[in-house]
Amino acid sequence: MFYFPAEYFLQVYSLPLIPEVKFQNDYFSEYPEQIRVGSDSTAISYTRKSGYYAIHYNNQPKTVAPGAILQVNDGAMSTTGYAYAVFPGEPNQSEQGKLSPVYTIEPNGSLAVPTGLVFIRFAEGVDVKSQHEAINRAGYEVVQILDYAPHTAWLRAQSGNIADAIAKIPQLEAIPKVENIEPQMLMERSLRLGR
């Protein structure tokens, strides 16, 4: 019987070195791949779509931005003060305005852009003002309480970061008496024609 030293065995049978593989940058790695909102029976699922990005323009452009495949909130009264344009490809560092990923809503695949606002609805009779401290502890601030429904409000992350607004949703869900939380996602409006 022949015996070989372990060092010799590892030298002879080791695999060849593989060159380092470099993946393209994931500009939106801080955003979740999937966002699921609503209860089980009415759940909506958004999936981050690679190969697309959105620019949030502070002043609403009068015309569609060159190269955009979709523009939402153009000319409408905006709750955020921004207009949004969706582009194919990857963003470059010279882009003007805030950047965000683009999501698709399942199952129809419509493109959706997160604005950074989150809608919260407490149980009937629970005033948002009474929950102000709990909302702050969760990392959010109240942007607008709806006059006609004082148990609802629009929130934004205290950091002002869209990724934080989405990532901290579970902290809002943990607040007692919360019935619904949903990030604001803007989509192309589809008109239904009468028959």
ChimeraX attribute file (.defattr): number of C-alpha atoms within 10 A of each C-alpha:
attribute: neighborCount
match mode: 1-to-1
recipient: residues
	/A:1	2
	/A:2	3
	/A:3	5
	/A:4	7
	/A:5	7
	/A:6	8
	/A:7	8
	/A:8	9
	/A:9	10
	/A:10	10
	/A:11	9
	/A:12	8
	/A:13	8
	/A:14	8
	/A:15	8
	/A:16	6
	/A:17	6
	/A:18	6
	/A:19	6
	/A:20	6
	/A:21	6
	/A:22	6
	/A:23	6
	/A:24	7
	/A:25	8
	/A:26	10
	/A:27	15
	/A:28	16
	/A:29	10
	/A:30	12
	/A:31	17
	/A:32	14
	/A:33	14
	/A:34	14
	/A:35	18
	/A:36	15
	/A:37	16
	/A:38	13
	/A:39	11
	/A:40	8
	/A:41	6
	/A:42	8
	/A:43	10
	/A:44	15
	/A:45	15
	/A:46	22
	/A:47	18
	/A:48	21
	/A:49	17
	/A:50	16
	/A:51	13
	/A:52	18
	/A:53	23
	/A:54	26
	/A:55	24
	/A:56	22
	/A:57	17
	/A:58	14
	/A:59	10
	/A:60	18
	/A:61	15
	/A:62	9
	/A:63	9
	/A:64	15
	/A:65	16
	/A:66	8
	/A:67	10
	/A:68	15
	/A:69	12
	/A:70	16
	/A:71	20
	/A:72	19
	/A:73	19
	/A:74	16
	/A:75	11
	/A:76	10
	/A:77	11
	/A:78	11
	/A:79	12
	/A:80	13
	/A:81	13
	/A:82	21
	/A:83	23
	/A:84	29
	/A:85	24
	/A:86	24
	/A:87	20
	/A:88	15
	/A:89	10
	/A:90	16
	/A:91	17
	/A:92	8
	/A:93	6
	/A:94	6
	/A:95	9
	/A:96	11
	/A:97	14
	/A:98	14
	/A:99	19
	/A:100	23
	/A:101	26
	/A:102	25
	/A:103	27
	/A:104	19
	/A:105	20
	/A:106	14
	/A:107	9
	/A:108	7
	/A:109	12
	/A:110	12
	/A:111	21
	/A:112	23
	/A:113	24
	/A:114	22
	/A:115	23
	/A:116	20
	/A:117	25
	/A:118	24
	/A:119	18
	/A:120	23
	/A:121	20
	/A:122	21
	/A:123	14
	/A:124	13
	/A:125	9
	/A:126	15
	/A:127	17
	/A:128	22
	/A:129	14
	/A:130	10
	/A:131	16
	/A:132	13
	/A:133	12
	/A:134	17
	/A:135	20
	/A:136	15
	/A:137	13
	/A:138	18
	/A:139	18
	/A:140	26
	/A:141	19
	/A:142	20
	/A:143	16
	/A:144	14
	/A:145	18
	/A:146	12
	/A:147	9
	/A:148	7
	/A:149	14
	/A:150	17
	/A:151	21
	/A:152	25
	/A:153	22
	/A:154	21
	/A:155	23
	/A:156	23
	/A:157	25
	/A:158	15
	/A:159	12
	/A:160	13
	/A:161	14
	/A:162	22
	/A:163	20
	/A:164	18
	/A:165	23
	/A:166	23
	/A:167	14
	/A:168	14
	/A:169	21
	/A:170	11
	/A:171	14
	/A:172	20
	/A:173	15
	/A:174	11
	/A:175	15
	/A:176	11
	/A:177	13
	/A:178	18
	/A:179	15
	/A:180	16
	/A:181	21
	/A:182	18
	/A:183	22
	/A:184	17
	/A:185	18
	/A:186	17
	/A:187	19
	/A:188	13
	/A:189	8
	/A:190	6
	/A:191	6
	/A:192	6
	/A:193	5
	/A:194	4
	/A:195	3
